[in-house]
Amino acid sequence: MGMTTRYRFRNYAIARDETAAPTYAAECVTGDDADCGESSSEHVTPEDVETWLACHRRDTGHTRFRRNGQLRTGGGGSPPGLCPNR
């Protein structure tokens, strides 16, 4: 009396929810032994994340960031007046 297992596979469709607003975030991955790990909060516009990137780069000199699942290297410095003074 053996026991058998039957699997029933179902087709599922994954679709983007058009009613939900996208969110953007970034994380600093600069470091040789370990990543910096500092990250922005989630924002609804990419410009807010760009501001965080520019300010973090200005304050730390870090140049490698992960944003939206992509590894990005930093460019030049932040434009004048972009980052609030600390």
N, C-alpha and C positions, 0 to 999 in steps of 0.2 A: 504494500500500500504506500506508494510514493505520493509525495505532495507536489503539485505543479503550481507554478505562478504564472499568471497571465497579465501581461502589460498591455494597456490600451493607450496608444498615443493619440493625442489630440493636436490639431493645428491651432496655433494661437497667432494672432496678429498684434504686433507692437506698433503703436502709433503715437505721435506727438499730440499732446493735449493743446489744441489751438487756443483754449480759453485761459491758459496759465501763462503768466509773463515769464520770460527766461530770466535766470539769475547768473551773475558773473562773479568770479572770485579768483584770487591768485595766492600762491604760496612761494616763499623764497626757498630755493633749493641750492643756494650757494654753500659750499663747504667741501673740504677734502675728505674728512673722516665721517662727518655727519652733516645733514642739511641744517640750515639756520632754523627752518620750521615756522618762522613767523608768517602769519597769513592775514589777508584782508578779510573783512566780513563779506557776506553776500550782498551784492548790489543789483539793482534792476537796470543799470546802464553801464556799459563798458567804460565810459569816461571816468566814473568814480574809481574803478579799479586801476585805470591808467594813472590817476592822481596818486593812489596808494603806492603803486610801483615806483613812480618818480620820487616820491618822498622817502621811501625805504632805501632806494638807491642812493639818494643824497645823504641820508643820515648814516648809512652803514658802508657804502661802497660796494654792496653786493650787486651782482650782475646777472644771476641766473634765476629765472622764475618759471613756475608751472602755472599755466592759466588755461582754463577750459580743456584740461587734459593734454596740453601741448607744452613742450619745454621751450622756453624763449630765453634768449640772451638779451641783456639790456643794451640800449644804444647810448646816446649821449646823456648829458645831465638834464635836470628838469628846467623847463622854461621859467623865467623870473615870475614870481607871484603865484605859481601853481600850488606850491606846498605852503601850508600855514606855518608860521614860525613856531619853533618849539622852545 
